[in-house]
Amino acid sequence: MATAENVLEGLADIVNEIAGIPTEDVQLDKSFTDDLDVDSLSMVEVVVAAEERFDVKIPDDDVKGLKTVGDAVDYILKHQS
Amino acid sequence: MTAKIKPTQGAPAARIIGVGGYRPHRVVPNEEILKHIESSDEWIRSRSGIATRHWAGPDETVVEMTLAAAGKALADSGTTAEEIDAVIIATVSHFKQTPAVATEIAYRLGTGKAAAFDISAACAGFGYGLAIAKSLIVEGSATRALVVGVERLSDLTDLTDRSTAFLFADGAGAVVVGPTDEPGIGPTVWGSEGDKSDVITQTEPWDRYRDEHLERFPALRQEGQAVFRWAVFEMAKVARQALTASGLTPEDLDVFIPHQANMRIIDSMVKTLKLPDHVAVARDVESTGNTSAASIPLAMERMLATGQAKSGDTALVIGFGAGLVYAATVVTLP
C-alpha cells in the first residue's frame, strides 16, 4: 500500500511529465489549475496516468472534485484497491 | 417450400478511388468567436488548436456543399455520375428529416436511380458510410458508391457557450469507393456506447422546440473532460484493434487521419498510440475546425493536395463522436 508520500511523489512525476511543471512545485496545498497551470484536458491525462500508476479508478464525475494536489492524494489513498 | 436463392457475386475487394472536399468561403477567425464569449485567442488555441474555421453562408447548404465535394471526388476518381449506384450521406445537420437528402443529391448529380440514403452516426459517420459502401461492393449490391460526410454545425452552435462556440464548423468531404482486386479498405472496428449518450448531445429534441416554443434553437453540448478521456484513451484502443484487424502494425502506416475534433485529442492520441515519427498526422482542425462527419475526408483531401500524403499510402482513419459511436479502419489512399 502506498503512503501519502509515495503518492505525492508519483503525482509530481506525472504532472511533470504531462504539464512540464518542476516536481518540487507539486505540493499538497497547490491547486492544479490556479497554481500549477494544469488545464482541464491535461488534468484528464494526469488522472488517467494516476489510475494506471496507483491502480485506482477515478470516474469523470469525481475529477471535478480534485482541486488541489492534496485532494488527489487523499482520493487515491482512499480508493486504492 | 424454401426456394433456393441465387447468391450475389460482388467484387473481390473495394477501395477509395477518389476524394474531394468543399470548405465554405467564409473564414471565421477566433476574434469573431470572442464577440460572444469571455475568452481569448490564446485560450482557444491552447485548448483546441483551432485558429480559424469555415462557416457556411445561406447558399452553402448541405446539398450545395455536397454537390461541390462530390463533383471533385468523381473527377478525382475518373468516375461519371451515371456509374455511381449507391449514395450514402452522413450528416447530423440537415434539417429536413424526410426524404433523405441523399436522394436529392443523387438526382442532382445525375446518378440515375442510384440507391440513396442518409446515415446518422455523428463524427463517426464517414467511417460508418465507408464500411457500408465496402460491404455493398463486396457483396454485389453496388459497384461504385459515393460516401459523403457533410455538416453545417454552425447551425447547431450556441455562440454563447464558451466551451463549444469555437469548435464546430461547416464543410463537406466526399469519396468514391469502387471495386478492386486487393483490399484497399480493411475491416472496420466499430461500435456504440449508448450509456454515454449524454456526453455529447443536441440540447433539445425538435418536438420540444415545437411544443414549447423554445427561444433558442437546439445546439450541441458536450462534457469536454469526459469526451477527451474517452476519445484519447478508449479510441486509442480501437485504433490499435483496427490495425490488428488489418494485419498491420504502427510501423506499416504512412498516415494517421483521426476525426478532427480537437488538436489536444489528436496530440494525445498520437502519444498514446506511440506512432512512429514517419507517420504523417492530419492536423486540419487548425484551419477547418470540427466538421464532424466531414472531417476525415476533408483532412484526407488536404493531405493529398499538400503533399503530406500520397496516393497509395496506408492510412489509419478513426471517427468518434456523439452516441457515443466510433469506427476505425485502415485504407489505401486514392
Chai-1 contact restraints between the chains, C-beta under 6 A:
chainA,res_idxA,chainB,res_idxB,connection_type,confidence,min_distance_angstrom,max_distance_angstrom,comment,restraint_id
A,S40,B,Q225,contact,1.0,0.0,6.0,A-B,restraint_1
A,L41,B,F228,contact,1.0,0.0,6.0,A-B,restraint_2
A,L41,B,R264,contact,1.0,0.0,6.0,A-B,restraint_3
A,V44,B,Q225,contact,1.0,0.0,6.0,A-B,restraint_4
A,V44,B,F228,contact,1.0,0.0,6.0,A-B,restraint_5
A,V44,B,R229,contact,1.0,0.0,6.0,A-B,restraint_6
A,V48,B,F233,contact,1.0,0.0,6.0,A-B,restraint_7
A,D60,B,Q225,contact,1.0,0.0,6.0,A-B,restraint_8
A,D60,B,A226,contact,1.0,0.0,6.0,A-B,restraint_9
